[in-house]
Amino acid sequence: MKLKLHWQIMIAMALGIISGSLFQAVYHGKPEGWLFSIFISMGTIFIRLLRMIIVPLIFASIVSGVSNIGEGKSLGRIGFKTLIYYISTSLIAIVIGLTLTNLIKPGVGFSGHITTTFKAGDIKTPGSISDILIRMIPLNPVHAASSGDMLGIIFFSIILGIGITRISKENGNYIKKFFNSFFELVMKVTDIIIKFAPIGVFGLMTKVVANTGFVMIKAVGKYMATIAAGLTIHFGIILPLIFFLFTRINPIKHYRAMASTLATAFSTSSSSATLPITMKNIEQNAGVSNKISSFVLPLGATVNMDGTALYECAGVIFISQVLGLKLTLIQQFVVVITALLASIGAAGIPSAGLVVIFIVTQAIGFKDADVAVIIGTMLAVDRPLDMFRTMTNVLSDSVGTVVIAKSEGEKDLYKKITSSQKSS
């Protein structure tokens, strides 16, 4: 019997941890050799394959989705629902992070080892918050695609999709048919790439465990526990509750439908890289129409970062506690708003949240020189947190897609899962 993809990925993750531990032990934290290079290459190739398909997938899916929604009134309604959902869940996540960090106070009395080799200049800090909003409009859509500017690609794709709905019916149908066919082609290519996921995950996990081990994880355990607790509350309580309240469907069905997606998000730490699998599962397993998923999911993979928003807020409060500073309510409010905007501008790639956290620290007056050493230590233990917050980001995207599909009157949700359960 052939194992389902998510079980293959889970087994690959376990084997990768064992493999990485062996390399860690044999080479004392500095793994090398031809075999290790091959294992690393497996993960690198898989990530490159996923990234290769991201731009055409986002472009084709959004143009196809927006143009197929139909009239501008329908598009505006779905777009408004999507925006409200993304802002609401991100704000809830931020408040959770803010509350837990103030209650647990992980940075008070911090005595963990902090590396002094990390420099603020080593991290490329993003522009101002206004720059994040302005760069949504690309000066050159082709350059935006070649440089991986996801916000620019999404904005241009939405405008192009809207434009298709405004031209003559004859020409519009012709162009819609082209983009629908192109999207189908991209999804087929995605299916081929996804088949190599277990091999790629094995290589990624081997590299992570072999290079970092488990020593630094113990050094800042309280900080990690705080972030993990916040993500757990949002992942395991808030999102399922929102899902049930708006759909009246058992959330367990959704977790089952998205199992391989969540496993891939956890192993790759990239919501963008996981997008192809998310779209496949939300349509095939959850039963959401392409009209909804092709608009909501690509947008969510870039602008809806619940886990990242929670992390940005909690991380800055943690830094202030380590420095012995007590933020006022006004300063914490600035952190909340800035964390929301920063999470929107965070790229869907591993550890993007840790880079963007400099936006938030600067907004409340911290200088890079003061916080660089602390962020350096956070970077050392960021991988497992990054994996968890990526799962949270992706789950929020998928929950929002189903909620919006339900609100639009779609009735064939999770029928494939229900029928398969009855047959078994």
Buried (B, 14 or more C-beta within 10 A) or exposed (E): EEEEBBBBBBBBBEBBBEBBBBBBEEEEEEBEEEEBEEBBEBBBBBBEBBBEBBBBBBBBBBBBBBBBBEEEEBBEBBBEBBEEBBBEBBBBBBBBBBBBBEEBBBBEEBEBEBEEEBEBEEBEBBEEBEEBEEBBEBEEBEEBBEEBBBBBBBBBBBBBBBBBBEEEEEEBEEBBEBBBEBBEEBBEBBEEBBEBBBBBBBBBBBBBBBBBBEEBBEBBEBBBEBBBBBBEBBBBEBBBEBBEEBBEBEBEBBBBBBBBBBBBBBBBBBBBBBBBBBBBBBBEBBBBBBBBBBBBBBBBBBBBBBBBBBBBBBBBBBBBBBBEBEBEEEBBEBBBBBBBBBBBBBBBBBBBBBBBBBBBBBBBEBEBEBBBBBBBBBBBBBBBBBBBBBBBBBBBBBBBBBBBBBBBEBEEBBEBBEEEEEEE
